[in-house]
Amino acid sequence: MENAKIISMDASRYAPDDILCLVNELNGGFPSKDISAKYVAPEIQFALVQLDMKKYAAFLDRLSIGDELKKEAYAVVDKIGSYSMNGGKRLFVGYNAERKVADRKSKEKQRGKYFYADGNGFSKINVDLPAEYTNRIVCADSLAALKELPDNCIDLIFTSPPYNFGLEYDAHADAMDWDQYFHSLFEIFRECIRVLKYGGRFAVNVQPLYSDYIPIHHMIGNFFIKEKLIWKSEILWEKNNYNCKMCSYGSWKSPSSPYMKYTWEYIEIYCKGDLKKAGSPENADITEEEFKSWVVAKWSIAPERHMKEYGHPAMFPEALAERVLKLFSFKGDAVLDPFNGAGTTTAVAQRLGRRYLGIDISEEYCATARKRIEDNRRTQVSLFD
Ligand SMILES: C[S@@+](CC[C@H](N)C(=O)[O-])C[C@H]1O[C@@H](n2cnc3c(N)ncnc32)[C@H](O)[C@@H]1O
């Protein structure tokens, strides 16, 4: 078939009757403009244009053939990573025709990718996180604590700094003059970059202060770019929470000063030296379904609902940390949160088999972070009892 994506599946281990049944039923059961199949021993060749995967699964389920053949015939189509969706069907061909750029690779080369990170001077020599900082919650000012760590020892930093909104933290004043705020934040971030491995990732959850017109996420982005990190992605964390303000005083239903409403925060992801991270495939713990869903960079996750219980005013939910950790780190990696608060990052890192280091200036929050890890451990032990 013209204009179809052809994929082949080695069928040598299946009974010929089952293979022919699959091929014939598929050709009779689906329009050939969607999918067709032929048997060219020892392979089954599928010609794919578009397919409703639920219907395909139900079709396979009804066939009187061996389960292994059903599973493989589904998996071989499902694992195709490049497609778009239209009315519930996956489109395997033609979906990006209008976006085609002739000679794309040479144009990319001519432009130069992430030119702003050229000449970064980062050392490629990575070291292990020292044992005395492994799986620790440290109560300290991060600037001082991070100075104790060697260069290039952390695989992933995931953090949410104080946003300077004026929240009532236990041991941090949250309404500084903006110059002072960015100065202190960037001093700590510079140390974070130093301790990050070559190829390591720095993921920052941040919300701009809309009411003061301070685009904190852009300012952090500018800082990272000046420091020659590579911008990897921006995730929109859709919290689906609304507040009521709609306009500045005296400008209701007028273009004079509408007040835009935001129900999301950002996660900005930067890399040190390389977009690709070293790690063994057997240490990747993200499932196929999670991967397909989470690479779509808009994540709908409810805000943390137990902040009162944990005694912290500005936590992110475990579900957010779980996605960041599974998508951007391997099992066994060293994960740092320099503003660890009540320990969401470290609790999730421990649960997912990463090594962790959490730093917070508040003894009270550190105690909560340690308790969460103890609670995790107790649950893990009782699961194996
Ligand atoms: C937005 S909260 C992080 C909350 C955390 N993500 C959670 O889910 O629990 C920011 C944290 O930074 C801490 N902090 C502020 N300045 C700090 C500093 N210089 N060093 C270490 N921690 C600091 C505050 O105590 C606060 O807990």
The ligand as an SDF file (V2000), in Angstrom:
LIG
                    3D

 27 29  0  0  0  0  0  0  0  0999 V2000
    8.6230   26.0250   48.3890 C   0  0  0  0  0  0  0  0  0  0  0  0
    9.3350   25.3010   49.8030 S   0  0  0  0  0  0  0  0  0  0  0  0
    9.7160   23.6710   49.2480 C   0  0  0  0  0  0  0  0  0  0  0  0
    8.6550   22.6690   49.5880 C   0  0  0  0  0  0  0  0  0  0  0  0
    8.9480   21.2720   49.1310 C   0  0  0  0  0  0  0  0  0  0  0  0
    9.0070   21.1950   47.6870 N   0  0  0  0  0  0  0  0  0  0  0  0
    7.8920   20.2820   49.6610 C   0  0  0  0  0  0  0  0  0  0  0  0
    7.1250   19.7050   48.8590 O   0  0  0  0  0  0  0  0  0  0  0  0
    7.8060   20.1160   50.8770 O   0  0  0  0  0  0  0  0  0  0  0  0
   10.8700   26.1050   49.9390 C   0  0  0  0  0  0  0  0  0  0  0  0
   11.7080   25.6920   51.1290 C   0  0  0  0  0  0  0  0  0  0  0  0
   12.9620   26.3420   51.0650 O   0  0  0  0  0  0  0  0  0  0  0  0
   13.4530   26.4610   52.4020 C   0  0  0  0  0  0  0  0  0  0  0  0
   14.5770   27.4290   52.3690 N   0  0  0  0  0  0  0  0  0  0  0  0
   14.5130   28.7700   52.2000 C   0  0  0  0  0  0  0  0  0  0  0  0
   15.7580   29.2910   52.1690 N   0  0  0  0  0  0  0  0  0  0  0  0
   16.6210   28.2650   52.3170 C   0  0  0  0  0  0  0  0  0  0  0  0
   18.0380   28.1750   52.3420 C   0  0  0  0  0  0  0  0  0  0  0  0
   18.8250   29.2450   52.2080 N   0  0  0  0  0  0  0  0  0  0  0  0
   18.5960   26.9500   52.4860 N   0  0  0  0  0  0  0  0  0  0  0  0
   17.8300   25.8490   52.6360 C   0  0  0  0  0  0  0  0  0  0  0  0
   16.4810   25.8870   52.6190 N   0  0  0  0  0  0  0  0  0  0  0  0
   15.8730   27.0800   52.4560 C   0  0  0  0  0  0  0  0  0  0  0  0
   12.2330   26.8540   53.2000 C   0  0  0  0  0  0  0  0  0  0  0  0
   12.3820   26.5210   54.5620 O   0  0  0  0  0  0  0  0  0  0  0  0
   11.1200   26.0390   52.5040 C   0  0  0  0  0  0  0  0  0  0  0  0
   10.8420   24.8550   53.1890 O   0  0  0  0  0  0  0  0  0  0  0  0
  1  2  1  0
  2  3  1  0
  2 10  1  0
  3  4  1  0
  4  5  1  0
  5  6  1  0
  5  7  1  0
  7  8  2  0
  7  9  1  0
 10 11  1  0
 11 12  1  0
 11 26  1  0
 12 13  1  0
 13 14  1  0
 13 24  1  0
 14 15  1  0
 14 23  1  0
 15 16  2  0
 16 17  1  0
 17 18  1  0
 17 23  2  0
 18 19  1  0
 18 20  2  0
 20 21  1  0
 21 22  2  0
 22 23  1  0
 24 25  1  0
 24 26  1  0
 26 27  1  0
M  CHG  2   2   1   9  -1
M  END
$$$$
